[in-house]
Amino acid sequence: MLTPPTPDARRPKDPHVPAPLTATPPDRAPWIPSPVTPTRDRRLRDPYLLAAVLFTAYAALSVCRYRHLATRSWDLGIFEQAVRAYAHLQPPVADLKGPGFNILGDHFSPVIALLAPAYRLFPTPVTLLVAQAALFALSAVPVTRAAAGLLGRARGLALGVAYGLSWGIQRAVDFDFHEICFAVPLIAFSLEAVLTHRWRRALLWSLPLVLVKEDLGLTLAAIALVVALRARRPTPRAALYALAVAAFGVLAAVLTFTVLIPAFNTTDSYEYWDKVGGGPLTGIGAKLHTLAWLLIPTTGFLALRSPLLLVALPTLTWRFLSSDEHYWGTDWHYSAVLMPVFSLALADSLARTRYSPRPWLRSYALHLPAASVAAALALTTTLPLSVLTEPDAYRKPARVSAVERMLALIPDGASVEANTGPGSRLTSRCRVFWVGRTDGIAPDFIALDNKSGWVKDVQAYARQLHPHAEYEVTGAAYGYVLLERRR
């Protein structure tokens, strides 16, 4: 008696859908890349070529913005003051935050001292912007390399391009400079090591996160927990080490918040506690919008199948529980540290779906890398890198040259009270304070970006700031005004 064919046997097979594999899934058998000959395997060159292209694009965007006087906030000036101090072997004082303010009392980011040698050779904020571009571009190497090892050269390169053009990275490049540029490659290299089951390397790459920013100790703990989860069966001892590192990450974060930062702060406290406690439902629309941007164009929802997404939870938690609406959205630099997490979680999930018994899921995974890079390219037309297609981006406007000539009237070493525009042009050679934050010091000059006309009478405003000093206008250009104190 013949056995009737099963429904799947009667259904014609789709040649474009890969058959399910019967091998052990990746979370039970470590993925070990097959040996290759470096001179013959082009996959080894792809990540570095992509990183070189991305570095060129990121650096061009940052430098073009700087040349156009398009600085977005005071952060570039603050970080330059701190790095400048490190370069001269001094405490990292950022006068823009207040006269004599030690930046370690604001955010604990001693890692930026690594930029001091380069800044000593090239004392300009452009040094920070180019270094940031290099660090972001470097992070594409482990992302592309891990994806290619798991999925093959073409699909891995597609995910690498999608990562390099991801909106979170582009927004961070567009936001001048921030210390998280060090965290992005550290997280990327660490998670690459997780995917290749190199547990020690994964932990070592993640340990420096505690020196990048105070909250990243919790991210270190999350990475260590993922290592413990994936190493518990093949190497139980590595899992124990990972649990110890997770405990260290939590302890480091607690000590940084409660001891280290208050020790450097004049108020003996962590000034950002008042931004905690907005509640998960506050600004729910903006938060859901951010989650949608993270899950849909970046991963097509498939990253939800990977435990690597646990690494994103600390950052998403503090952002969405904060009362500061700037943390909720997709602007600024806050999502950059999430991009390598979501991209490598996608690569991990794509590798896992090869073992799925569902043909539709295998087909979806097969085409998702191409869809991801197509989405990234399409979205780039509305993201910061699209500026590079405009010829005017590479020309310094006449208004900028005029403003620079006006600011050149300020001698080196002078004290200046300034806001965003002039501030980042002067921190490399002057002592710069933020407008209204001089603590009674009457600076030699006041330089203001007044294009919007927010100050109606600049001399009256100067008298309001410093009642016991007299200032006269010595220069004006395209809405920028320079006042000098009378002797």
C-alpha positions as CSV (number, residue, x, y, z in Angstrom):
1,M,0.0,0.0,0.0
2,L,1.5,3.4,-1.1
3,T,1.6,6.2,1.4
4,P,-0.1,9.3,-0.1
5,P,2.2,12.3,-0.6
6,T,2.2,15.0,2.1
7,P,0.8,18.4,1.2
8,D,4.3,19.9,1.0
9,A,5.4,17.1,-1.3
10,R,2.5,17.8,-3.7
11,R,3.2,21.6,-3.8
12,P,5.7,22.6,-6.5
13,K,9.0,23.9,-5.0
14,D,10.0,27.5,-5.5
15,P,13.6,27.5,-6.8
16,H,14.1,31.0,-5.2
17,V,13.4,29.8,-1.7
18,P,16.3,28.1,0.0
19,A,15.6,24.7,1.5
20,P,15.7,24.4,5.2
21,L,19.1,23.3,6.6
22,T,19.3,20.3,8.9
23,A,22.6,21.3,10.6
24,T,22.7,22.5,14.2
25,P,21.6,26.1,14.6
26,P,24.2,28.7,15.2
27,D,23.4,29.2,18.9
28,R,24.4,25.6,19.6
29,A,27.4,25.1,17.3
30,P,29.9,28.0,17.2
31,W,30.3,29.6,13.8
32,I,33.9,29.4,12.8
33,P,34.9,31.1,9.6
34,S,36.5,28.8,7.1
35,P,40.2,29.4,6.4
36,V,40.8,31.7,3.5
37,T,43.7,32.9,1.5
38,P,44.1,36.6,2.1
39,T,45.3,37.3,-1.4
40,R,42.4,35.5,-3.0
41,D,39.4,36.1,-0.9
42,R,38.0,39.5,-1.7
43,R,35.7,39.4,1.3
44,L,38.7,40.4,3.4
45,R,39.1,43.6,1.5
46,D,35.5,44.6,1.2
47,P,35.1,45.9,4.8
48,Y,38.1,48.1,4.6
49,L,37.3,49.5,1.1
50,L,33.8,50.3,2.4
51,A,35.2,51.9,5.5
52,A,37.5,54.1,3.4
53,V,34.5,55.3,1.2
54,L,32.4,56.0,4.3
55,F,35.3,57.9,6.0
56,T,35.6,60.1,3.0
57,A,31.8,60.8,3.0
58,Y,31.6,61.4,6.7
59,A,34.6,63.6,6.8
60,A,33.5,65.6,3.8
61,L,30.0,66.2,5.4
62,S,31.5,67.3,8.7
63,V,34.1,69.6,7.2
64,C,31.6,71.1,4.8
65,R,29.3,71.9,7.6
66,Y,32.1,73.5,9.6
67,R,33.1,75.6,6.6
68,H,29.6,76.8,6.2
69,L,29.3,77.9,9.9
70,A,26.6,75.3,10.4
71,T,27.6,74.2,13.9
72,R,24.5,72.8,15.6
73,S,25.3,73.3,19.3
74,W,28.0,74.2,21.8
75,D,29.2,70.6,22.1
76,L,31.9,71.0,19.5
77,G,33.4,73.9,21.4
78,I,33.1,72.1,24.8
79,F,34.9,69.0,23.6
80,E,37.6,71.1,21.9
81,Q,38.3,72.9,25.1
82,A,38.6,69.6,27.0
83,V,40.8,68.0,24.3
84,R,42.9,71.1,24.1
85,A,43.5,70.9,27.9
86,Y,44.5,67.2,27.6
87,A,46.9,68.1,24.8
88,H,48.7,70.5,27.1
89,L,48.6,68.0,30.0
90,Q,46.1,70.0,32.0
91,P,42.8,69.0,33.6
92,P,39.9,68.9,31.0
93,V,38.4,72.3,31.8
94,A,35.6,73.5,29.5
95,D,34.9,77.2,30.2
96,L,31.9,77.1,28.0
97,K,30.2,75.1,30.8
98,G,31.3,77.7,33.3
99,P,34.7,79.2,34.3
100,G,37.0,76.4,35.4
101,F,34.4,73.7,34.9
102,N,35.9,70.2,34.8
103,I,34.2,68.3,32.0
104,L,34.5,65.1,34.0
105,G,31.9,66.6,36.3
106,D,29.4,66.7,33.4
107,H,29.8,63.4,31.6
108,F,32.5,60.9,32.5
109,S,34.4,60.6,29.1
110,P,38.1,60.4,29.8
111,V,38.5,58.4,26.5
112,I,38.6,61.7,24.5
113,A,42.1,62.2,25.9
114,L,43.1,59.8,23.1
115,L,42.6,62.7,20.7
116,A,45.1,64.9,22.4
117,P,48.2,63.9,20.4
118,A,46.5,64.5,17.1
119,Y,45.0,67.8,18.4
120,R,48.5,69.0,19.6
121,L,49.7,68.6,16.0
122,F,46.5,70.1,14.4
123,P,44.9,72.4,17.0
124,T,41.5,72.9,15.3
125,P,38.0,71.6,15.8
126,V,38.3,70.0,12.4
127,T,40.7,67.5,14.0
128,L,37.8,66.3,16.2
129,L,35.4,66.1,13.3
130,V,37.8,64.0,11.2
131,A,38.6,61.7,14.1
132,Q,34.9,61.1,14.6
133,A,34.5,60.3,10.9
134,A,37.3,57.8,11.1
135,L,35.8,56.1,14.2
136,F,32.3,55.8,12.7
137,A,33.8,54.5,9.4
138,L,35.9,52.0,11.3
139,S,32.8,50.5,12.9
140,A,31.7,49.4,9.4
141,V,34.6,46.9,9.3
142,P,33.3,44.5,12.0
143,V,29.7,44.9,10.9
144,T,30.5,44.0,7.2
145,R,33.0,41.3,8.1
146,A,30.6,39.5,10.5
147,A,27.7,39.8,8.1
148,A,29.8,38.4,5.2
149,G,31.1,35.6,7.3
150,L,27.5,34.6,8.2
151,L,25.7,35.3,5.0
152,G,28.3,35.4,2.2
153,R,30.1,38.2,0.5
154,A,27.3,39.9,-1.5
155,R,24.7,39.9,1.3
156,G,27.3,40.8,3.9
157,L,28.5,43.8,1.9
158,A,24.9,44.8,1.4
159,L,24.3,44.9,5.1
160,G,27.6,46.8,5.6
161,V,26.5,49.5,3.1
162,A,23.1,49.7,4.8
163,Y,24.8,50.1,8.1
164,G,27.2,52.8,6.9
165,L,24.2,54.8,5.4
166,S,21.9,54.2,8.4
167,W,20.1,57.2,9.7
168,G,21.5,56.9,13.2
169,I,25.1,57.2,12.0
170,Q,24.3,60.0,9.5
171,R,22.5,62.0,12.2
172,A,25.5,61.6,14.5
173,V,28.0,62.7,11.8
174,D,25.7,65.7,11.2
175,F,25.8,66.6,14.9
176,D,29.3,68.0,15.0
177,F,31.3,66.0,17.6
178,H,30.3,63.8,20.5
179,E,32.1,61.2,22.7
180,I,29.9,58.3,21.6
181,C,32.0,58.1,18.4
182,F,34.3,55.9,20.5
183,A,31.5,53.7,21.7
184,V,30.2,52.8,18.2
185,P,33.3,50.8,17.0
186,L,33.8,49.3,20.4
187,I,30.2,47.9,20.4
188,A,30.6,46.8,16.8
189,F,33.9,44.9,17.4
190,S,32.5,43.4,20.6
191,L,29.3,42.0,18.9
192,E,31.3,40.7,16.0
193,A,33.3,38.7,18.5
194,V,30.1,37.5,20.0
195,L,28.9,36.2,16.7
196,T,32.1,34.4,16.1
197,H,32.1,32.9,19.6
198,R,35.3,34.6,20.6
199,W,34.1,35.3,24.1
200,R,37.3,36.8,25.6
201,R,37.6,39.2,22.7
202,A,34.0,40.2,23.0
203,L,34.5,41.1,26.7
204,L,37.8,42.9,26.1
205,W,36.4,45.1,23.3
206,S,33.4,46.1,25.5
207,L,35.3,46.9,28.7
208,P,36.5,50.4,27.6
209,L,32.9,51.5,27.3
210,V,33.0,52.5,30.9
211,L,35.5,55.3,29.9
212,V,33.3,56.6,27.1
213,K,30.2,57.7,29.0
214,E,28.6,57.0,32.3
215,D,25.6,55.1,31.1
216,L,27.6,52.7,28.9
217,G,28.6,50.6,31.9
218,L,25.1,49.2,31.6
219,T,25.7,48.5,27.9
220,L,28.8,46.7,28.9
221,A,26.7,44.6,31.4
222,A,24.2,43.8,28.6
223,I,26.9,42.7,26.2
224,A,28.4,40.5,29.0
225,L,25.0,38.9,29.7
226,V,24.6,38.1,26.0
227,V,28.1,36.5,26.1
228,A,27.0,34.5,29.1
229,L,23.8,33.4,27.4
230,R,25.5,32.2,24.3
231,A,28.6,30.7,26.0
232,R,26.8,28.8,28.7
233,R,26.7,25.5,26.9
234,P,30.0,25.3,24.8
235,T,32.2,27.1,27.4
236,P,30.7,27.4,30.9
237,R,33.8,29.0,32.3
238,A,33.5,31.8,29.7
239,A,30.0,32.3,30.8
240,L,31.1,32.8,34.4
241,Y,33.7,35.3,33.4
242,A,31.0,37.1,31.4
243,L,28.7,37.3,34.5
244,A,31.6,38.8,36.5
245,V,32.1,41.5,33.7
246,A,28.4,42.2,33.8
247,A,28.6,42.8,37.5
248,F,31.6,45.1,37.0
249,G,29.7,47.1,34.3
250,V,26.8,47.7,36.7
251,L,29.1,48.6,39.6
252,A,31.1,50.9,37.3
253,A,28.0,52.7,36.2
254,V,26.7,53.1,39.8
255,L,30.1,54.5,41.0
256,T,30.4,56.8,38.0
257,F,26.9,58.3,38.6
258,T,27.2,58.6,42.4
259,V,30.9,59.1,43.1
260,L,33.2,60.0,40.2
261,I,31.0,62.6,38.4
262,P,30.0,64.4,41.7
263,A,33.6,64.5,42.7
264,F,34.5,66.6,39.7
265,N,31.3,68.7,39.8
266,T,31.1,71.9,41.9
267,T,27.7,71.0,43.1
268,D,28.8,67.5,44.3
269,S,26.1,65.9,42.3
270,Y,25.1,64.4,38.9
271,E,23.3,67.3,37.2
272,Y,21.2,65.1,34.9
273,W,19.1,63.3,37.6
274,D,16.4,65.9,37.1
275,K,15.9,64.6,33.5
276,V,15.0,61.1,34.8
277,G,11.4,60.2,35.5
278,G,9.3,61.3,32.5
279,G,7.6,58.0,32.4
280,P,7.2,55.5,29.5
281,L,3.9,57.0,28.3
282,T,5.2,60.6,28.2
283,G,5.8,61.4,24.5
284,I,4.7,58.0,23.5
285,G,4.2,59.1,19.9
286,A,7.8,60.2,19.5
287,K,9.1,57.1,21.1
288,L,7.1,54.7,18.9
289,H,8.3,56.7,15.9
290,T,11.9,56.1,17.0
291,L,11.2,52.4,17.5
292,A,9.7,52.2,14.1
293,W,12.7,53.8,12.5
294,L,15.0,51.3,14.3
295,L,13.0,48.2,13.4
296,I,11.6,48.8,10.0
297,P,14.1,50.4,7.6
298,T,17.1,49.2,9.6
299,T,16.1,45.5,10.1
300,G,12.7,44.8,8.6
301,F,11.6,43.6,12.1
302,L,13.8,40.5,11.6
303,A,16.4,41.6,14.2
304,L,13.8,40.8,16.9
305,R,14.8,37.2,16.5
306,S,18.3,37.8,17.8
307,P,19.3,38.0,21.5
308,L,21.8,40.7,20.5
309,L,19.0,43.2,20.8
310,L,19.3,42.9,24.6
311,V,22.4,45.2,24.2
312,A,20.1,48.0,23.0
313,L,17.8,47.9,26.1
314,P,19.9,50.1,28.5
315,T,20.1,53.0,26.0
316,L,16.5,52.7,25.0
317,T,15.4,52.5,28.6
318,W,17.2,55.7,29.9
319,R,16.1,57.6,26.8
320,F,12.5,56.7,26.9
321,L,12.2,57.1,30.7
322,S,13.8,60.6,30.5
323,S,11.7,63.7,30.8
324,D,13.8,65.4,28.1
325,E,12.1,65.2,24.8
326,H,15.4,65.5,22.9
327,Y,16.2,61.9,23.9
328,W,13.0,60.4,22.4
329,G,13.4,61.2,18.7
330,T,15.6,60.3,15.8
331,D,17.6,63.6,15.7
332,W,20.9,64.3,17.2
333,H,23.4,61.6,18.0
334,Y,21.6,59.5,20.5
335,S,20.8,56.5,18.2
336,A,24.3,56.0,16.9
337,V,25.3,53.5,19.5
338,L,22.2,51.5,18.5
339,M,23.1,51.1,14.9
340,P,25.7,48.4,15.2
341,V,23.5,46.5,17.6
342,F,20.5,46.4,15.3
343,S,22.6,45.8,12.2
344,L,24.5,42.8,13.7
345,A,21.3,41.5,15.3
346,L,19.9,41.5,11.8
347,A,22.9,39.5,10.5
348,D,22.5,37.1,13.3
349,S,18.8,36.7,12.6
350,L,19.3,36.2,8.9
351,A,21.7,33.3,9.7
352,R,19.2,31.8,12.1
353,T,16.4,31.8,9.5
354,R,18.3,29.4,7.3
355,Y,17.1,26.7,9.8
356,S,13.5,27.8,9.8
357,P,10.9,25.3,8.5
358,R,8.8,28.1,7.1
359,P,9.5,28.7,3.4
360,W,8.0,32.3,3.5
361,L,10.4,33.3,6.3
362,R,13.4,31.8,4.5
363,S,12.4,33.7,1.3
364,Y,11.9,37.0,3.3
365,A,15.4,36.6,4.8
366,L,16.9,35.8,1.5
367,H,15.8,39.1,0.0
368,L,16.0,41.3,3.1
369,P,19.7,42.4,2.7
370,A,19.0,43.8,-0.8
371,A,15.8,45.5,0.6
372,S,17.8,47.0,3.5
373,V,20.5,48.5,1.3
374,A,17.8,49.8,-1.1
375,A,16.0,51.4,1.8
376,A,19.2,53.0,3.1
377,L,20.0,54.4,-0.3
378,A,16.5,55.8,-0.7
379,L,16.4,57.4,2.7
380,T,19.8,58.9,2.2
381,T,18.2,61.3,-0.3
382,T,16.6,63.0,2.7
383,L,19.4,62.5,5.2
384,P,22.5,64.6,5.8
385,L,24.8,62.8,3.3
386,S,22.6,64.0,0.5
387,V,24.2,67.4,0.9
388,L,27.3,66.0,-0.7
389,T,25.5,65.9,-4.1
390,E,25.2,69.7,-4.1
391,P,28.1,71.7,-5.6
392,D,27.6,74.5,-3.2
393,A,28.5,72.2,-0.3
394,Y,32.1,72.4,-1.3
395,R,32.3,76.2,-1.6
396,K,32.9,78.5,1.3
397,P,30.2,81.1,1.2
398,A,31.3,84.8,1.1
399,R,29.4,85.4,4.3
400,V,31.6,82.9,6.2
401,S,34.7,84.5,4.9
402,A,33.4,87.9,6.1
403,V,32.6,86.5,9.6
404,E,36.0,84.8,9.8
405,R,37.7,88.1,9.0
406,M,35.7,89.8,11.7
407,L,36.6,87.1,14.3
408,A,40.3,87.4,13.3
409,L,40.3,90.8,15.0
410,I,40.3,88.9,18.3
411,P,43.9,88.3,19.4
412,D,45.1,84.9,20.5
413,G,44.7,84.3,24.2
414,A,41.9,86.8,24.6
415,S,38.8,86.0,26.7
416,V,35.6,85.9,24.7
417,E,31.9,85.5,25.6
418,A,30.1,83.8,22.6
419,N,27.3,81.6,21.5
420,T,27.2,78.7,19.1
421,G,28.4,80.1,15.8
422,P,31.5,82.1,16.9
423,G,32.3,79.9,19.9
424,S,33.5,76.9,17.8
425,R,35.7,79.2,15.7
426,L,37.5,80.6,18.7
427,T,38.0,77.7,21.2
428,S,41.3,76.7,19.6
429,R,43.0,80.0,20.4
430,C,41.0,81.9,23.0
431,R,39.4,81.4,26.4
432,V,35.7,81.1,25.4
433,F,32.7,81.4,27.8
434,W,29.1,80.8,27.0
435,V,26.8,83.9,26.8
436,G,25.6,84.6,30.3
437,R,27.8,82.1,32.0
438,T,31.0,84.0,32.9
439,D,30.3,84.1,36.6
440,G,31.1,87.8,36.9
441,I,34.1,87.8,34.6
442,A,34.0,90.6,32.1
443,P,35.7,89.2,29.0
444,D,37.7,91.1,26.5
445,F,35.2,90.5,23.7
446,I,31.6,89.5,23.1
447,A,30.9,87.6,19.8
448,L,27.3,86.9,19.0
449,D,25.5,85.1,16.2
450,N,22.5,87.4,16.0
451,K,21.1,86.4,12.5
452,S,17.7,85.8,14.0
453,G,17.7,89.2,15.7
454,W,17.2,87.8,19.1
455,V,19.2,90.7,20.5
456,K,17.6,94.0,19.5
457,D,20.3,96.3,21.0
458,V,23.7,94.5,21.3
459,Q,25.3,97.3,23.4
460,A,22.4,97.3,25.8
461,Y,22.6,93.6,26.0
462,A,26.3,93.8,26.9
463,R,25.5,96.3,29.7
464,Q,22.9,93.9,31.0
465,L,25.5,91.1,31.0
466,H,28.2,93.2,32.5
467,P,26.9,96.3,34.3
468,H,30.4,97.4,35.4
469,A,32.1,97.2,32.0
470,E,31.6,99.1,28.8
471,Y,31.6,97.5,25.3
472,E,31.6,99.0,21.9
473,V,30.8,97.4,18.5
474,T,34.0,96.8,16.6
475,G,32.7,94.5,13.8
476,A,29.5,93.2,12.2
477,A,29.0,90.8,9.3
478,Y,25.9,88.9,8.1
479,G,24.2,89.0,11.4
480,Y,27.3,88.3,13.5
481,V,28.4,91.1,15.9
482,L,31.7,91.6,17.7
483,L,32.0,93.9,20.8
484,E,35.2,94.9,22.5
485,R,35.5,96.0,26.1
486,R,36.8,99.5,26.6
487,R,39.9,99.8,28.7
